[in-house]
Amino acid sequence: MKLVRTGLLLPAAAVWLLALLATALPATTPAAAACAFGAAGWLLLRAIRRRTRGAALLAAGALGCGALLVAVVWGDAHRHPDGLVTGRPATVEVRVDQSAVLEGNGRSGALTERRMLHGSIVRAGERRMDVPVLLFADGGAAPIPGSVLRVRASLHPAAPTDAAAVVGSALSRPTVVARPPPVQLAAAALRAGLLGRTALLPGDGGALLPGLAVGDTTRVGADLRLAMQDASLTHLTAVSGANCAVVTIGVFAIAGALRLPRTVRVLLAGAALAGFVVLVTPQPSVVRAAAMAAVALLCTLRGGRAAGVPALSLAVLVLLVSDPWLAWSAGFVLSAAATAGLLLLAPPLAERLGRVLPHRLALVLAVPIAAQAACQPVLVLLQPGIPVLGVVANLLAEPAAPVATVLGLIACLLGPVAPLAAGAAAVLAWVPAAWIGLVARTTARAPQLGWPAGILGAVLAAVLLVAGVLLLARAAPRRARRIGGGVAVVAVLVVIGAVSGGAVGRFLGTPRDWTVAACDVGQGDGLVLNGGGGHFAVVDTGREPAPIASCLARLGVARIDLLVLTHWDADHVGAAASLADRVRTALIGPLDRSASTVLRAALVRAGAAVHQARRGDTVRIGRLRFDVLWPTEPLGDLGTGNPASITLHVTGSGASVLLTGDLGEDAQNAVLAAGPLPRVDVVKVSHHGSSDQSPAFYAAAGAAFGIVSVGAGNDYGHPTRRLLAILRAVGTLPVRTDQDGLVLVSWVAGRVRVWTERAVTADVWTPG
């Protein structure tokens, strides 16, 4: 069986584009499906009468589009059954497909491990269904994929394009009502065995190895994850499509060395591929690679070879028709794009590079460059900026990945029958995994190449990609190559202008004499205080590493003399681990959960001196003095969490600032009762502007400005009408990170001056 070399590429692209539109606008799909099948019939008749290949391809594309639209209609009906009630608590049964651990806020608000469960609601009340769901639950034992859990949850509709039709938060501890099938139980036992066997392996190698072998990333911390991302090595954090190729080709080669018949070789390779997918769970990139490998095996079974491009196209067509919502999956998109780059861009790029470089070196360079270029239009939507050493990092790390994967799989499979051999294989696999971690941390220190963010950046990257293809294509007319070259030059100039213009504008427009900075970290807190002479303090970090890291880079902060973690909510300390290696001293509140103990230990391991704050403590950083006003010891009836937030009075060089964490009204009144509250120029408004505030507290502070660190469009209604009314009553002008962006406060000649990235402060003065 021989597939047409490029005949399926355009139909696959058309079906993908249609999947994006149809899933976003599902109400229009029935009429569109009728039109697609009508067009397919007309084109098919035309192709039969005139025997034209073009009409046949168009007919195939129209049939594919019609099949996809029918899949969207059918899928949308199953995603929204009548018996599923959203908007209020309900008891449902959920079949778990995948499970991941992340740090988040539990129902108490404290930082805790939360489980993110991907699966399907199979029963609600007495009605059976199959509704994709994304469920968040407080930490506990990881459910085995295939298990069915009963849980009371608050359910809400997801966006039409999300893989899950419903998003829920568990209100009770899930209970297992049905065990998974034996195959998934066996896979779970193998994964658990590998995790246990690698538990004592040190450093980044021990953290990365389970992910490279079986897709388990639970040990990859925020700092390592950020380093892998900045080094353009995220695809090596967990199992990717390349692992499927390693397993399939390896088993096929071993069967060939044993001189087994072709049919047996194909069956063994297919069985190994299916087992590997079950072992690592069906992630989007793995599904894409498995489908493509299945196409190749079918062609081999028929005595032929599948060309790469049609095999990829057919795999994409089949998968999108079976699940149109895959079109929006970042993992699936990046996997398909990287594969297309390797198939379409790498050969001509290697040929061009081979004119000035040795052939093997040209091929080695062409592979990561082609994959990076093909993925860049999507990557800039996920992370603006291009890693300067991304290609170098891939050149150094990629050869180690298959070695770590194979040895890790051997350690996993040998565990039940030969524990000693499995342990030895795990130790050997640790070496290439540790090398990957070392490469990531080393290359991640290099600066990112500036690139416009959002849709503009993605469009420019796509334009450059198309222009590059035209320049490299040997069959392209000379005029097309000239157009491609001209477009590439214009696009590069636009990028340079956008990046350099923005950087110059930010540099010239940003004050350099600031003392307090409130970073825009979304729904969370992330403040920086400048003690002068290169001395800086950071008070809370926000939830995600990227926003606080970007803000620190913009402010020129490399070393953190003092890190204050006011309390343990994820929106205050979620990114702290990613900054641990920069911290000299850390000031923390009372420990309240296991996750807080883990974070404290991470700071200690990174070399920070960690102290628990108490009322009366004083710390000096450069010209600034930090006086701890709260918490007292003992805390009394208020307890840990928000009421125990470290509250600081910061003074020096004319500055007077009050930082309040997430204190509620009762805790604020307790601070007032503990002693006189100093009058200040600036107060960091507590708890992102919630309604749980004490008017007496803000009246006593008497601040001219109140910084509200809050996320745009948050679900909590922050800042609330009550808080804004309190500030108005006491004469405190609010500045908000959601509308004002970065906020910088400086003191000039004894007077406070506030600079905001976006001058919209007047818009938030009157409660809306």
RAUR-V811781 format. One line per field, one symbol per residue. psi: psi as a letter, one per 30 degrees, with the letter a starting at -180 (. if undefined). burial: 1 if it has 16 or more other C-alpha atoms within 10 Angstrom, else 0. A space follows every 50 residues. Layout:
# RAUR-V811781
psi = ???
burial = ???
This chain:
# RAUR-V811781
psi = kkkkegffeeeeeeeeeeeeeeffifffeeeeeeeeeeeeeeeeeeeeef hkeeeeeeeeeeeeeeeeeeeeeeeeeffilefjklflklklkkkkelkl klkakaffflklkkkjkkakjfkjbgkkaijkkjkklllakkkkkflkkk kkljkkklkffkekfkklkkflkkkkfkllleeeeeeeeeeeeeeefgef klafeeefeeeeeggjgffjleeeeeeeefghgeffeakafeeeeeeeee eeeeeefghlleeeeeeeeeeeeeeeeeefkileeeeeeeeeeeeeeeee eggakkkeeeeeeeeeeeeeeeifffffkeeeeeeeeeeeeeeeeeeeee eeeffflkeeeeeeeeeeeeeeeefeeeeffejklkkegeeeeeeeeeff eeeeeeeeeeeeffeffieeeeeeeeeefeeeeeeeeeeeeefffllkkk kklaeeeeeeeeeeeeeeeeefkefkleeeeeeeeeeeeeeeeeeeeeee eeeeeeeefkkfglekkjkjgbiakjkkkjglggkkkkjlflekeeeeee eeeefhjekjekkkjeagkffegegeeffeffkekkklakkfleeeeeee eeeeefgkjkkkklkfkkkkjbgkkjkjfklljlfbfelabefgkkkkjk lkhfkjkkkfbhkaeeeeeeeefflkkkklekkjkkhgglfiljeeeeee ehkekjkjjlkkhlffgkkleeeeeeeeeggkkkkkfeefbkkkkljkhg kkkkkkekigeffgekk.
burial = 00100011101100110111011101001101100111111011001000 00001111111111111111111011001100010000111111111110 11111100011111111111111100001111111111100011111111 11111110011111111111100101001100011011111011101100 10011111111111111011111111111111101111111111111100 11001000000100110111011101111111111111111111111111 10001111111111111111101111110011111111111111111111 11110000000110111111111111111110011111111111101001 11111111111111100010011011111111111111111011000101 11100111111111111111111000000010011011001100100110 00000000010001111111111111111110001111111111111110 11001010111111111111111111111111111111111100110011 01110001010011100001110111111111000000011111111111 11101111111111101111110000101111111111111111101110 11111111111100000111011111100111111111111111111000 010111100000011000
